[in-house]
Amino acid sequence: MSAFQAAAALLPIGLVVLLMAGLGWGAVAAGLAGGAAALPVALLVFGWQGPAAAGGLGGALAGVAAEAGFSALTIIWVVAPALMLHEWQQANGGTEALRRALLRLSADRGVTALLVAWFFALFAEGAAGFGTPVVLAAPILVGLGFPPAQAVAMALVGHAVGVSFGAVGTPVVPQVAASGLDPLALSGATALLHAACGWAMALALRHMAGAASLRLALGAAFAFLLPFTAIALWVGPELPTLGGALIGGLAFAAALPRRRPAPEPRSRRPAPEPGPTRREMLAAVLPYLLLLGLILATRLLPPLRQALAGATLDWSLAEGAFGGSVAPLYHPGTLLMASLLLAALWRRRRLSELGGAAARALVRLPAVLLALLLMLGLARLMVHSGMIAALAQAAAGLAGAGWPVFAAATGALGTFVTGSATASNILLTDFQLATAAALSLPVLPLLAAQGFGAAIGNIICPHNIVAGGATVGLAGREGEVLRRTLPAATLVVALGGALTLAAVAAWPG
């Protein structure tokens, strides 16, 4: 693979980042520009005509479009019920009740940001994954008074540490399948990287919130990372994020009364805002409790998990060159919709209220769907034409024995392009294994860095930014979010690369 091909393959990604982060373009415009750059590179530089079974270039482009459309619909199926839930909560006072409850727990905006964007988002990531944390947490943060772009950026940064074990450990599955490594060893090594760097994410969240003391932010980081790492080291990859968020969140909330600042003189204090009643609070949290129950039941009960996950919708084109699969009953969007319907039935609300929430949500979806189609189309074109493989191979060739520094960045690049840490691991684990063999490097730290970087890549992935922004009316302004998250991603990936290099240098034998 020539240096010219690698440089050409970098052009579409660099253009998207420049337009979104540098010039503030929206995802639709940046996706169009990236696609316009990627297609001639694929055709002229890589000589891509698609697989022979596709029947020519037209069939190959149709296959790419089909994959992009299918992936976009699976993402929309998370966004749509999340939007419905948000609209329904807004109309019925649920968001307002949550806001008042959090303010009663602490009037510090930084503390509420940590509770929602850190612990709540991490819990949702551990339980459901697939973009669910951002689409759930961002609307709550907006309800608490944070601007939309800031809210989405905070939710993205806050959940990233847990993505390596999101959706009950799903991203680790392809790594174990490809490498044959012990799942416990891989989860432990990945968690140690997060434990060493996760504090930086908590501090970035504190900076974005514009409040909260340094001690509180580090305390929140420690409260999550300690149980998270212990579970990953001694239990396995399924529960570190879920357990870390639950244990850490409860510990952090219990410690808050001892950390409140001294009250101001009575003459200067505003009248405290009344908190929600128990009935109001139960109504507000009911959809999330139902969602929690459904997720735990479907993920942790093997017979139920096998039955739901086994019912898949599969398709393929061109003798399997293009395809996709989804388990609709196991999908987080299905569980979100079910939790909303069950909450409405429990509270005996009229179906017209749900209809109104659905109508308000559906108005936002066309722009989101278009942005997802363009970004995913760019991603699938780059994968099928060999542009991603060219970038990875060039990076390994240039780095040589210093490759461990870039292993995490490669994982982040995979997520940036594919929109999923799981997809990044599927796409690049074999490449990391081949690089380790070619350079005589230990496999475990490189695969840990791959999983670590794939998780951090979530906060700069255009697909995730589009999906999260859709829930707070941010269509066309996604570049504002990327400008906020890119510095944190760059710092943490660099730290992870340095630690990986140190681990490889100290590796026995």
C-alpha positions in Angstrom: 0.0 0.0 0.0 1.6 3.2 -1.2 2.0 6.4 0.9 -0.1 8.2 -1.8 -3.0 5.8 -1.2 -2.8 6.3 2.5 -2.7 10.1 2.2 -5.7 10.0 -0.2 -7.6 7.7 2.1 -7.1 10.3 4.9 -8.7 13.1 2.8 -12.4 12.3 3.4 -11.9 11.9 7.2 -9.8 15.0 7.5 -12.3 17.0 5.5 -15.2 16.0 7.7 -13.2 16.9 10.9 -12.1 20.2 9.4 -15.6 21.2 8.3 -17.4 20.1 11.5 -14.8 21.0 14.1 -13.0 23.9 12.4 -15.8 25.6 10.4 -18.8 24.5 12.4 -20.6 22.8 9.5 -23.5 20.5 10.2 -23.3 16.8 9.6 -25.4 16.8 6.4 -23.1 19.3 4.7 -19.9 17.7 6.0 -21.2 14.3 5.1 -21.9 15.4 1.5 -18.5 16.9 1.2 -16.8 13.8 2.7 -18.7 11.6 0.3 -17.9 13.8 -2.7 -14.2 13.4 -1.8 -14.3 9.7 -0.9 -15.9 8.5 -4.1 -13.2 9.6 -6.6 -10.5 8.5 -4.2 -12.1 5.0 -4.1 -12.5 4.8 -7.9 -9.3 6.5 -9.1 -6.8 5.8 -6.4 -8.0 2.4 -5.1 -9.5 1.2 -8.4 -12.6 0.1 -6.5 -15.3 -1.4 -8.6 -17.0 -3.5 -6.0 -17.1 -7.3 -5.8 -17.8 -9.1 -9.0 -21.0 -10.5 -7.6 -22.4 -7.0 -7.3 -22.6 -6.7 -11.1 -20.5 -3.6 -11.5 -20.0 -0.2 -9.8 -23.8 0.5 -9.7 -24.5 -2.7 -7.8 -21.6 -2.0 -5.4 -22.8 1.5 -4.7 -26.3 0.1 -4.1 -24.8 -2.4 -1.6 -23.0 0.4 0.2 -26.2 2.5 0.3 -28.2 -0.5 1.5 -25.8 -1.1 4.4 -25.9 2.6 5.3 -29.7 2.7 5.2 -30.0 -0.4 7.3 -27.6 0.9 9.9 -29.3 4.3 9.9 -32.7 2.7 10.6 -31.2 0.6 13.5 -29.9 3.9 15.0 -33.2 5.7 14.4 -35.0 3.0 16.2 -33.1 4.1 19.3 -33.5 7.8 18.6 -37.2 7.8 17.9 -38.5 6.2 21.1 -35.9 8.3 23.1 -37.4 11.4 21.5 -40.9 10.2 22.3 -39.9 9.5 25.9 -38.4 13.0 26.1 -41.5 14.7 24.7 -43.8 12.7 26.9 -41.8 13.5 30.0 -41.8 17.2 29.1 -45.6 17.2 28.6 -46.3 15.3 31.8 -43.8 17.1 34.0 -41.4 14.3 34.4 -38.4 16.3 33.2 -39.3 19.1 35.6 -39.6 16.7 38.5 -36.2 15.2 37.8 -34.7 18.7 37.6 -36.2 19.7 40.9 -35.1 16.5 42.6 -31.5 16.9 41.4 -31.5 20.5 42.6 -32.7 19.4 46.0 -29.9 16.9 46.1 -27.4 19.6 45.2 -27.8 23.2 43.9 -24.4 23.0 42.3 -24.8 22.7 38.5 -21.5 20.7 38.4 -22.9 18.1 40.8 -26.1 17.7 38.8 -23.9 17.4 35.7 -21.9 14.6 37.3 -25.0 12.8 38.5 -26.6 12.8 35.0 -23.8 13.0 32.5 -21.5 10.7 34.4 -23.3 8.2 36.6 -26.7 8.1 34.7 -25.1 8.0 31.3 -22.6 5.3 32.3 -25.4 3.2 33.8 -27.4 3.5 30.5 -24.2 2.6 28.6 -23.6 -0.5 30.6 -27.1 -1.6 30.3 -28.1 -0.8 26.7 -25.2 0.9 24.8 -25.8 1.7 21.1 -26.1 5.5 21.7 -28.8 5.1 24.3 -26.9 7.1 27.1 -26.6 10.2 25.0 -30.1 10.3 23.8 -31.4 9.8 27.3 -29.0 12.0 29.2 -28.8 15.0 26.9 -32.5 16.0 27.2 -32.3 15.8 31.0 -29.3 18.1 31.0 -31.2 20.6 28.8 -34.1 20.4 31.2 -31.6 21.3 34.0 -30.6 24.4 32.1 -27.6 23.4 30.0 -27.5 24.7 26.4 -28.1 21.9 23.8 -24.6 21.7 22.3 -23.1 21.7 25.8 -25.6 19.0 27.0 -24.8 16.6 24.1 -21.0 17.1 24.6 -21.3 16.5 28.3 -23.3 13.3 27.7 -20.8 12.1 25.1 -17.8 12.7 27.4 -19.5 11.4 30.5 -20.4 7.9 29.1 -17.2 7.2 27.1 -15.2 5.5 29.8 -17.8 2.7 30.0 -18.2 2.1 26.3 -15.6 -0.7 26.2 -18.0 -2.8 28.2 -21.3 -1.3 27.0 -24.4 -3.3 26.3 -23.3 -5.9 28.9 -19.9 -6.4 27.4 -20.8 -6.6 23.7 -17.7 -4.8 22.3 -15.4 -7.4 23.8 -17.1 -10.3 22.0 -15.5 -9.9 18.6 -12.1 -9.3 20.2 -12.3 -12.6 22.1 -13.6 -14.4 19.0 -10.8 -13.2 16.8 -7.9 -13.6 19.3 -8.9 -16.5 21.5 -7.7 -14.5 24.5 -9.2 -15.1 28.0 -12.1 -12.6 28.3 -11.2 -11.9 31.9 -7.6 -11.0 30.9 -8.8 -8.7 28.1 -11.4 -7.0 30.2 -8.9 -6.4 33.0 -6.2 -5.0 30.7 -8.8 -2.7 29.0 -10.2 -1.5 32.3 -6.7 -0.7 33.7 -6.2 1.7 30.8 -9.5 3.4 31.6 -8.7 3.5 35.3 -5.4 5.3 34.5 -7.1 7.9 32.1 -10.7 8.1 33.2 -10.1 10.9 35.6 -9.3 13.1 32.5 -12.8 12.5 31.2 -14.3 13.5 34.6 -12.3 16.7 34.6 -13.3 17.5 31.0 -16.9 17.0 32.1 -16.3 19.4 35.0 -14.8 22.0 32.7 -17.8 21.7 30.3 -20.3 22.1 33.2 -18.5 25.2 34.3 -19.0 24.3 38.0 -18.2 21.6 40.6 -15.1 21.5 42.6 -12.0 19.6 41.5 -12.5 17.3 44.6 -16.0 16.4 43.5 -15.1 15.7 40.0 -12.2 13.4 41.1 -14.4 11.9 43.7 -17.0 11.0 41.0 -14.2 9.5 38.8 -12.9 7.4 41.7 -16.4 6.3 42.8 -17.0 4.8 39.3 -13.5 3.6 38.3 -12.8 1.6 41.5 -15.7 -0.8 41.2 -15.5 -0.7 37.4 -11.9 -1.9 37.4 -12.4 -4.4 40.2 -15.3 -6.0 38.3 -13.4 -6.1 35.1 -10.4 -7.7 36.7 -12.2 -10.4 38.8 -15.6 -10.9 37.2 -15.4 -10.3 33.4 -16.5 -7.9 30.7 -20.3 -8.1 31.1 -20.9 -5.9 34.2 -18.0 -3.4 34.8 -19.8 -0.4 33.4 -23.3 -1.3 34.8 -21.9 -2.2 38.2 -19.5 0.6 38.4 -22.2 3.2 37.6 -24.7 1.7 40.1 -22.2 1.3 43.0 -20.3 4.5 42.3 -23.5 6.6 41.8 -25.0 5.5 45.1 -21.8 6.1 47.0 -21.4 9.6 45.4 -25.0 10.6 46.2 -24.6 9.3 49.7 -21.5 11.5 50.2 -23.0 14.7 48.9 -24.6 16.0 52.1 -21.1 16.1 53.7 -19.7 18.1 50.8 -22.3 20.9 50.5 -20.8 24.4 50.8 -21.7 26.5 53.9 -25.1 28.3 53.5 -25.2 32.0 52.7 -26.7 34.4 55.3 -30.5 34.1 55.4 -31.0 37.6 54.0 -29.1 36.7 50.8 -30.6 33.2 50.2 -33.4 32.9 47.7 -36.4 30.8 48.8 -35.6 27.2 48.1 -37.5 25.6 45.2 -39.9 22.9 46.4 -38.9 19.4 45.5 -41.2 16.9 43.8 -43.7 14.8 45.8 -43.1 11.1 46.1 -45.9 10.5 43.6 -44.4 13.0 41.1 -40.9 11.5 41.6 -42.2 7.9 41.0 -44.0 9.0 37.8 -40.8 10.8 36.6 -38.5 7.8 37.1 -41.0 5.1 36.2 -40.0 4.8 32.5 -36.3 4.6 33.5 -37.0 2.0 36.2 -39.0 -0.1 33.7 -36.2 0.3 31.1 -33.7 -0.9 33.7 -35.8 -3.9 34.6 -36.3 -4.9 30.9 -32.6 -4.5 30.2 -31.5 -6.5 33.2 -34.0 -9.2 32.4 -33.0 -9.5 28.7 -29.3 -9.3 29.3 -28.8 -11.3 32.5 -31.3 -14.1 32.2 -29.7 -16.6 29.7 -32.9 -18.3 28.4 -34.6 -15.0 27.8 -31.5 -13.4 26.3 -31.0 -16.4 23.9 -34.7 -16.3 22.8 -34.7 -12.6 22.1 -31.3 -12.3 20.6 -31.8 -15.4 18.5 -34.7 -13.8 16.6 -32.8 -11.9 14.0 -33.6 -10.1 10.7 -30.7 -10.8 8.3 -30.1 -9.7 4.7 -27.3 -9.9 2.2 -26.5 -8.8 -1.3 -23.9 -9.8 -3.9 -23.3 -13.3 -2.4 -22.8 -11.9 1.1 -20.5 -9.0 0.1 -23.0 -6.6 1.6 -25.4 -7.3 4.5 -26.6 -6.6 7.9 -28.4 -8.2 10.9 -30.5 -7.0 13.8 -32.2 -8.7 16.7 -35.4 -6.5 16.9 -36.7 -7.9 20.2 -33.2 -7.5 21.8 -32.6 -4.0 20.4 -32.4 -1.1 22.9 -35.0 0.9 20.9 -37.5 -1.9 21.4 -36.9 -1.9 25.1 -37.2 1.9 25.2 -40.5 1.8 23.4 -41.8 -0.9 25.7 -40.8 1.0 28.8 -42.6 4.1 27.5 -45.8 2.1 26.7 -45.7 0.3 30.1 -45.2 3.6 31.9 -48.2 5.1 30.1 -50.4 2.1 30.9 -49.2 2.1 34.6 -50.1 5.8 34.9 -53.3 5.3 32.9 -52.5 8.1 30.5 -54.5 8.6 27.3 -53.2 7.2 24.0 -53.6 10.7 22.5 -50.8 11.9 24.8 -48.5 9.3 23.4 -49.7 10.2 19.9 -48.8 13.8 20.5 -45.4 12.9 21.8 -44.8 10.7 18.8 -45.9 13.4 16.4 -43.6 16.0 18.0 -40.7 13.4 17.9 -41.3 12.4 14.2 -41.0 16.0 13.0 -37.3 15.9 14.0 -36.4 12.6 12.4 -36.0 13.4 8.6 -33.0 15.7 9.1 -31.4 13.2 11.5 -32.0 10.3 9.1 -30.4 12.2 6.2 -27.3 13.0 8.3 -27.0 9.4 9.4 -27.4 8.1 5.8 -24.6 10.4 4.5 -22.2 9.7 7.3 -22.8 6.0 7.3 -22.6 5.9 3.5 -19.2 7.5 3.7 -18.1 5.0 6.4 -19.2 1.9 4.4 -17.6 3.2 1.2 -14.3 3.7 2.9 -14.5 0.2 4.5 -15.4 -1.6 1.3 -13.0 0.2 -1.0 -10.0 -0.6 1.3 -9.4 3.0 2.4 -9.6 2.1 6.2 -7.2 -0.8 5.7 -4.8 1.4 3.9 -4.8 4.0 6.7 -4.1 1.3 9.3 -1.4 -0.4 7.3 0.4 2.9 6.6 0.3 3.8 10.3 1.8 0.5 11.3 4.5 0.7 8.6 5.5 4.2 9.7 5.4 3.6 13.4 7.3 0.3 13.5 8.1 -0.7 17.1 6.4 2.5 18.2 3.1 1.2 17.0 1.7 0.8 20.6 1.5 4.6 20.8 -1.0 4.6 17.9 -3.0 1.4 18.8 -5.6 3.3 20.8 -5.8 6.0 18.1 -6.6 3.3 15.5 -9.5 2.1 17.7 -10.8 5.6 17.9 -10.5 6.0 14.2 -12.5 2.9 13.7 -15.3 4.2 15.9 -15.2 7.6 14.2 -15.8 6.0 10.8 -18.2 3.2 11.8 -20.1 4.8 14.6 -19.7 1.9 17.0 -17.0 0.6 19.3 -18.2 -2.9 18.6 -17.9 -2.3 14.8 -14.4 -0.8 15.3 -13.3 -3.9 17.2 -14.8 -6.1 14.4 -13.1 -4.0 11.8 -9.6 -3.6 13.3 -9.0 -6.5 15.8 -7.6 -8.6 13.0 -5.4 -5.7 11.9 -4.1 -5.3 15.5 -3.3 -9.0 15.7 -1.5 -9.0 12.3 0.5 -5.9 13.4 1.5 -7.6 16.7 2.7 -10.6 14.8 4.6 -8.6 12.2 6.4 -6.5 14.8 6.8 -9.3 17.4 4.7 -7.4 20.0 2.5 -8.8 22.7 -1.1 -9.2 21.7 -3.0 -8.4 25.0 -1.9 -4.8 25.5 -2.6 -3.9 21.8 -6.1 -5.4 21.9 -6.7 -3.6 25.2 -5.6 -0.4 23.6 -7.9 -1.1 20.6 -10.9 -1.5 22.9 -9.9 1.5 24.9 -9.5 3.7 21.9 -12.7 2.4 20.3 -14.6 3.6 23.4 -13.0 7.1 23.4 -13.8 7.4 19.7 -17.5 7.5 20.6 -17.3 11.2 21.7 -16.1 12.4 18.3 -18.1 10.1 16.1 -20.4 12.1 13.8 -23.1 9.4 13.9 -23.3 9.6 17.7 -23.3 13.4 17.7 -26.1 13.5 15.1 -28.2 11.0 17.2 -27.6 12.9 20.4 -28.2 16.2 18.9 -31.5 15.1 17.5 -33.0 14.7 20.9 -32.4 18.3 21.8 -33.1 20.0 18.5 -29.5 20.5 17.4 -29.8 19.5 13.8 -27.3 21.5 11.6 -25.2 22.5 14.6 -23.3 19.2 15.2 -20.0 21.0 14.7 -20.4 22.8 17.9 -20.4 19.5 19.8 -17.4 18.1 18.0 -15.4 21.3 18.8 -16.1 20.6 22.5 -15.3 16.9 22.6 -12.3 16.7 20.3 -9.7 18.1 22.8 -10.8 15.6 25.5 -10.6 12.7 23.0 -7.2 13.7 21.7 -5.8 14.0 25.3 -7.2 10.7 26.5 -6.2 8.8 23.4 -2.6 10.2 23.7 -2.5 9.2 27.4 -3.7 5.7 26.5 -1.1 5.4 23.7 1.7 6.4 26.1 0.6 3.8 28.7 0.3 1.1 26.0 3.9 1.8 24.9 5.0 1.5 28.5 3.1 -1.7 29.0 4.6 -3.3 25.9 8.1 -2.2 26.9 7.7 -3.8 30.3 6.0 -6.9 29.0 7.8 -10.1 30.1 9.7 -12.1 27.5 
